[in-house]
Amino acid sequence: MKVAFLKSTEKDFPPADKPEVVFVGRSNVGKSSLINMVTGRNIARVSKEPGRTRAINYFLLDGKVYIVDVPGYGFARVPVQEQERWKRMMENYFLERKENIKQVFVLVDSVVGVQKQDRQMIEWLEYIGIPFTVVLTKADKASQKELSRALRQVKDLVGELAIIISSAKEGKGKKEILSMIFSP
């Protein structure tokens, strides 16, 4: 699989000539680790400090699809004004690129479960009509009880829509995610 970093931007997006697959979730949910696992390359910067992704990052996968990494929402240690700027940037992105977005992967931490901001993101994606799949991350760190609780919370929220259980450390969920990325 071939992957290349294209650009990091707030509003100057690449041409809408390929479908976009977006990874979104709370700060510290494991977005960068999951993107790296799915692509098989360390292209997204992984940090122990939440909130390191501060722009919209585009990667080109096999010359066919854009992988899009957006800033996380939640407890990043940045000023409120910066969080508000990220929120506006993401809203503008989703509304402007809505027709080009093939799939949004909403990442939820298996240990923490569904949080208020996860619910808001899912409800907003439903409202604006963008297809999404919930990915439970860090399954290797969750106890069976935590994983079951998180899975139940997601099912209560979205029903039986596609839910992928993943672990970037173990490579779990990679085939399912790639299948959705490359499906027609």
ABEGO torsion letter per residue (X at the ends): XBBBBABBBAABBBBBABBBBBBBEBBGAGAAAAAAAAAGBBABBBBABBGABABBBBBBBGGABBBBBBBBBEABBBBAAAAAAAAAAAAAAAAAAAAABABBBBBBBAAAEBBAAAAAAAAAAAAAGBBBBBBBBGAAABBAAAAAAAAAAAAAAAEABBBBBBBAAAGBGAAAAAAAAABX
